[in-house]
Amino acid sequence: MTSDDLLGEAVSELYGSDPEEFTQHRGDLVAAARSAGQAAVARQIAGLRKPTRSAWMINRLVRSDPAAAARLATLGEELRAAELSGDGARIRESSQARRKLIAALVPQALAASGEHNPPAALREEITATFSAALADPEVAEQIQHGTLLRPARRVGFGTVQPPELALVPPPAAAPRAARPARKPAAVAGRGRRPAEADPERRQAEAEAERERRRAEAAAERERRRAVVEAQRERRQARAEAERTLAEADRAAQAARQAEQQGQDALQRLEQQLTEARHWLRDASGEARRAEAARRRAQRALDRLAD
């Protein structure tokens, strides 16, 4: 067994068994790895952390029903895409699907771990973690691998986090003493725009501000869309890599089995060859003895003829 196989089996056993037995079980696995001469794997196993009760229940669910994690990942992508589209009907439909999925997964997780009368806090942690998985692909990925350590909670209401905002204070008003003295009406009319132009200027500035905000909002939507697409491509690439690894593992296992079968066949042939050599040696000895007896009989017959 390779070091990767040994570590993978240890992770599967630890995060699939009761957390009350985690520490003792981890110690046994560390000792087994050391006995197998895998000191590096033993150190990795020793560094595995114990999950909370609610995290273990979610791990147990996805290990018994991998489709649950796939449903979370798929609906999470749909929710993020709906929010980025700005389509109200699509957002409402996805939100309803979200509530239905969480309502189905929570009792399934409780049943999978044999928890029939859970405390309210435990149920709330599981609910919040499923909700966070629909908003955060990283949480969904931890759930998919069945290695969740602690419950998660999403921040805010949307599936895509809004950009951080900073409050910019308005410019300070100029001191009264610094204000220029009011000019006579005859002078003021020669160096300034008429007072009635101020509303037009303010309207133009307001329109420019609205355009700026629309451009920023469009840029932010595009950035979020790019983030979602990058996350989707990353998950697809990871899934493809996992499929390739699984195929390579199967091919390697098949090759090892073929190699073992070849070695067994060679061993049988060598055994048969050894037995054939013994038989040939015995047969050759019998043939020599029979020939010697024939010659003796021939000589005896020749003497009688004389």
C-alpha positions as CSV (number, residue, x, y, z in Angstrom):
1,M,0.0,0.0,0.0
2,T,1.3,3.4,-1.0
3,S,1.6,6.3,1.5
4,D,-1.2,8.1,-0.3
5,D,-3.5,5.1,0.1
6,L,-2.6,4.8,3.7
7,L,-3.3,8.4,4.4
8,G,-6.6,8.3,2.5
9,E,-7.8,5.3,4.4
10,A,-6.9,7.0,7.7
11,V,-8.8,10.2,6.7
12,S,-11.8,8.1,5.7
13,E,-11.9,6.1,8.9
14,L,-11.3,9.1,11.2
15,Y,-13.9,11.5,9.7
16,G,-16.4,8.7,9.2
17,S,-16.3,7.3,12.7
18,D,-17.8,8.7,15.9
19,P,-15.9,11.9,17.1
20,E,-15.9,10.5,20.7
21,E,-13.5,7.9,19.5
22,F,-11.5,10.2,17.3
23,T,-8.5,10.7,19.5
24,Q,-8.0,7.0,20.4
25,H,-8.6,5.9,16.8
26,R,-6.1,8.5,15.5
27,G,-3.5,7.2,17.9
28,D,-4.0,3.6,16.7
29,L,-3.7,4.7,13.1
30,V,-0.5,6.7,13.9
31,A,1.0,3.6,15.5
32,A,0.0,1.4,12.6
33,A,1.6,3.8,10.1
34,R,4.8,3.8,12.1
35,S,4.8,0.0,12.3
36,A,4.4,-0.1,8.5
37,G,7.5,2.1,8.1
38,Q,5.5,5.2,7.0
39,A,6.8,7.8,9.4
40,A,5.8,10.8,7.2
41,V,2.3,9.4,6.9
42,A,2.2,8.9,10.7
43,R,3.0,12.6,11.2
44,Q,0.3,13.6,8.8
45,I,-2.3,11.4,10.5
46,A,-1.3,12.9,13.9
47,G,-2.0,16.4,12.6
48,L,-5.6,15.6,11.6
49,R,-8.0,17.6,13.7
50,K,-11.1,16.4,15.4
51,P,-14.4,17.7,13.9
52,T,-17.3,19.1,16.0
53,R,-20.4,17.1,16.4
54,S,-22.4,19.0,13.8
55,A,-19.5,18.9,11.3
56,W,-19.1,15.1,11.8
57,M,-22.8,14.6,11.2
58,I,-22.5,16.4,7.8
59,N,-19.4,14.4,7.0
60,R,-21.3,11.2,7.8
61,L,-24.2,12.3,5.5
62,V,-22.1,13.0,2.4
63,R,-20.1,9.8,3.0
64,S,-23.3,7.8,3.0
65,D,-24.9,9.8,0.3
66,P,-22.4,11.6,-2.0
67,A,-25.3,13.0,-4.1
68,A,-26.1,15.3,-1.2
69,A,-22.9,17.2,-1.7
70,A,-23.4,17.3,-5.5
71,R,-26.9,18.8,-5.0
72,L,-25.4,21.5,-2.7
73,A,-22.7,22.4,-5.3
74,T,-25.1,22.5,-8.2
75,L,-27.7,24.7,-6.5
76,G,-25.0,27.0,-5.2
77,E,-23.9,27.7,-8.7
78,E,-27.5,28.3,-9.7
79,L,-28.0,30.7,-6.9
80,R,-24.9,32.7,-7.7
81,A,-25.8,32.8,-11.4
82,A,-29.4,34.0,-10.6
83,E,-28.1,36.8,-8.3
84,L,-25.6,38.0,-10.9
85,S,-28.4,38.0,-13.6
86,G,-30.5,40.4,-11.6
87,D,-33.6,38.4,-12.7
88,G,-36.1,38.7,-9.8
89,A,-38.2,35.7,-10.9
90,R,-35.1,33.5,-11.2
91,I,-33.8,34.7,-7.8
92,R,-37.1,33.9,-6.2
93,E,-37.2,30.4,-7.8
94,S,-33.6,29.7,-6.7
95,S,-34.3,30.9,-3.2
96,Q,-37.3,28.5,-2.9
97,A,-35.1,25.7,-4.1
98,R,-32.6,26.6,-1.5
99,R,-35.1,26.5,1.3
100,K,-36.4,23.1,0.1
101,L,-33.0,21.6,-0.2
102,I,-31.9,22.7,3.3
103,A,-35.2,21.5,4.7
104,A,-34.5,18.0,3.2
105,L,-30.8,17.7,4.1
106,V,-31.0,18.7,7.8
107,P,-33.3,15.7,8.8
108,Q,-31.3,13.5,6.5
109,A,-28.1,14.4,8.3
110,L,-29.7,13.8,11.7
111,A,-31.0,10.5,10.6
112,A,-27.7,9.4,9.1
113,S,-26.0,9.9,12.5
114,G,-28.8,8.4,14.5
115,E,-29.6,11.7,16.2
116,H,-33.4,11.5,16.6
117,N,-33.9,14.2,19.2
118,P,-31.2,16.8,18.6
119,P,-30.7,20.0,20.6
120,A,-31.9,23.1,18.9
121,A,-28.3,24.5,18.8
122,L,-27.1,21.4,16.9
123,R,-29.9,21.6,14.4
124,E,-29.2,25.3,13.9
125,E,-25.5,24.7,13.3
126,I,-26.3,22.1,10.6
127,T,-28.8,24.4,8.9
128,A,-26.4,27.3,8.9
129,T,-23.6,25.2,7.5
130,F,-25.7,24.0,4.6
131,S,-26.8,27.6,4.0
132,A,-23.1,28.7,4.0
133,A,-22.2,25.9,1.5
134,L,-24.7,27.3,-0.9
135,A,-23.1,30.7,-0.6
136,D,-19.4,29.7,-0.4
137,P,-17.9,27.2,-2.8
138,E,-15.0,26.5,-0.4
139,V,-17.4,25.3,2.3
140,A,-19.2,23.2,-0.3
141,E,-15.9,21.6,-1.3
142,Q,-15.0,20.7,2.3
143,I,-18.4,19.1,2.6
144,Q,-17.9,17.2,-0.7
145,H,-14.7,15.6,0.6
146,G,-16.3,14.8,4.0
147,T,-13.6,16.6,5.9
148,L,-15.5,19.4,7.5
149,L,-14.0,20.4,10.9
150,R,-16.5,23.0,12.2
151,P,-19.9,24.5,11.3
152,A,-19.9,27.4,9.0
153,R,-22.1,30.5,8.8
154,R,-22.5,32.8,5.8
155,V,-22.3,36.5,6.2
156,G,-25.0,38.7,4.7
157,F,-28.0,37.7,2.7
158,G,-26.8,37.2,-0.8
159,T,-24.8,34.3,-2.2
160,V,-22.2,36.7,-3.7
161,Q,-20.5,39.0,-1.2
162,P,-21.0,42.7,-1.9
163,P,-17.9,44.9,-2.3
164,E,-16.7,46.6,0.9
165,L,-17.8,50.2,1.2
166,A,-16.1,53.1,2.9
167,L,-17.7,56.3,4.1
168,V,-16.0,59.3,2.7
169,P,-16.7,62.5,4.8
170,P,-17.8,65.6,2.9
171,P,-15.3,68.4,2.5
172,A,-15.1,70.8,5.5
173,A,-17.0,74.1,5.1
174,A,-14.8,77.1,4.6
175,P,-14.5,79.4,7.6
176,R,-16.6,82.4,7.5
177,A,-13.6,84.7,7.7
178,A,-12.2,83.3,4.5
179,R,-15.3,84.0,2.4
180,P,-14.9,86.8,0.0
181,A,-17.0,89.9,0.6
182,R,-20.1,90.1,-1.5
183,K,-19.5,92.2,-4.5
184,P,-22.0,94.7,-5.7
185,A,-24.6,93.5,-8.1
186,A,-23.1,95.4,-11.0
187,V,-19.7,93.7,-10.5
188,A,-21.1,90.2,-9.8
189,G,-22.8,90.1,-13.1
190,R,-19.6,90.3,-15.0
191,G,-17.4,87.4,-13.7
192,R,-20.0,84.7,-12.8
193,R,-22.6,82.4,-14.4
194,P,-26.1,83.6,-13.7
195,A,-27.7,82.2,-10.6
196,E,-30.4,80.5,-12.8
197,A,-27.6,78.3,-14.3
198,D,-26.9,76.6,-11.0
199,P,-29.8,74.1,-11.3
200,E,-28.6,73.0,-14.7
201,R,-25.1,72.5,-13.4
202,R,-26.4,70.4,-10.5
203,Q,-28.5,68.4,-12.8
204,A,-25.6,67.7,-15.1
205,E,-23.4,66.7,-12.1
206,A,-26.2,64.4,-10.8
207,E,-26.5,62.7,-14.2
208,A,-22.7,62.3,-14.4
209,E,-22.8,60.7,-10.9
210,R,-25.5,58.4,-11.9
211,E,-23.6,57.3,-15.0
212,R,-20.5,56.8,-12.9
213,R,-22.4,54.6,-10.5
214,R,-24.0,52.6,-13.3
215,A,-20.6,52.0,-14.8
216,E,-19.2,50.9,-11.4
217,A,-22.2,48.6,-10.9
218,A,-21.8,47.1,-14.3
219,A,-18.0,46.6,-13.7
220,E,-18.8,45.0,-10.3
221,R,-21.4,42.6,-11.9
222,E,-18.8,41.6,-14.5
223,R,-16.2,41.0,-11.9
224,R,-18.6,38.8,-9.9
225,R,-19.5,36.9,-13.0
226,A,-15.9,36.4,-13.8
227,V,-15.3,35.1,-10.2
228,V,-18.2,32.7,-10.4
229,E,-17.0,31.4,-13.8
230,A,-13.4,31.0,-12.5
231,Q,-14.8,29.0,-9.5
232,R,-16.9,26.9,-11.8
233,E,-13.9,26.2,-14.1
234,R,-11.7,25.4,-11.1
235,R,-14.3,22.9,-9.8
236,Q,-14.6,21.3,-13.2
237,A,-10.8,21.1,-13.6
238,R,-10.6,19.5,-10.1
239,A,-13.3,17.0,-10.9
240,E,-11.6,16.1,-14.2
241,A,-8.3,15.7,-12.3
242,E,-10.0,13.5,-9.7
243,R,-11.5,11.4,-12.5
244,T,-8.1,11.1,-14.2
245,L,-6.5,10.1,-10.9
246,A,-9.2,7.5,-10.3
247,E,-8.8,6.0,-13.7
248,A,-5.0,6.0,-13.2
249,D,-5.5,4.3,-9.9
250,R,-7.7,1.7,-11.5
251,A,-5.2,1.1,-14.3
252,A,-2.4,0.8,-11.8
253,Q,-4.4,-1.7,-9.7
254,A,-5.2,-3.7,-12.8
255,A,-1.5,-3.7,-13.8
256,R,-0.5,-4.8,-10.3
257,Q,-3.1,-7.6,-10.5
258,A,-1.8,-8.6,-13.9
259,E,1.7,-8.6,-12.7
260,Q,0.8,-10.7,-9.7
261,Q,-1.0,-13.2,-12.0
262,G,2.0,-13.3,-14.2
263,Q,4.3,-14.0,-11.2
264,D,1.9,-16.7,-10.0
265,A,1.8,-18.3,-13.5
266,L,5.6,-18.1,-13.7
267,Q,5.9,-19.7,-10.3
268,R,3.6,-22.6,-11.3
269,L,5.6,-23.1,-14.6
270,E,8.9,-23.1,-12.6
271,Q,7.4,-25.7,-10.2
272,Q,6.2,-27.8,-13.1
273,L,9.6,-27.5,-14.8
274,T,11.3,-28.6,-11.6
275,E,9.0,-31.6,-11.3
276,A,9.5,-32.5,-15.0
277,R,13.3,-32.4,-14.5
278,H,13.0,-34.8,-11.5
279,W,10.7,-37.0,-13.5
280,L,13.2,-37.0,-16.4
281,R,16.1,-37.8,-14.1
282,D,14.2,-40.7,-12.6
283,A,13.1,-41.9,-16.1
284,S,16.7,-41.7,-17.3
285,G,17.9,-43.7,-14.4
286,E,15.2,-46.3,-15.0
287,A,16.2,-46.4,-18.7
288,R,19.9,-47.0,-17.8
289,R,19.1,-49.7,-15.4
290,A,16.7,-51.4,-17.8
291,E,19.4,-51.3,-20.6
292,A,22.0,-52.8,-18.2
293,A,19.6,-55.6,-17.3
294,R,19.0,-56.2,-21.0
295,R,22.7,-56.5,-21.7
296,R,23.2,-58.9,-18.9
297,A,20.3,-61.0,-20.2
298,Q,21.8,-61.0,-23.7
299,R,25.2,-62.1,-22.4
300,A,23.6,-64.9,-20.4
301,L,21.7,-66.0,-23.5
302,D,24.8,-65.9,-25.6
303,R,26.7,-68.2,-23.1
304,L,23.8,-70.7,-23.2
305,A,24.0,-70.8,-27.0
306,D,27.7,-71.7,-26.9
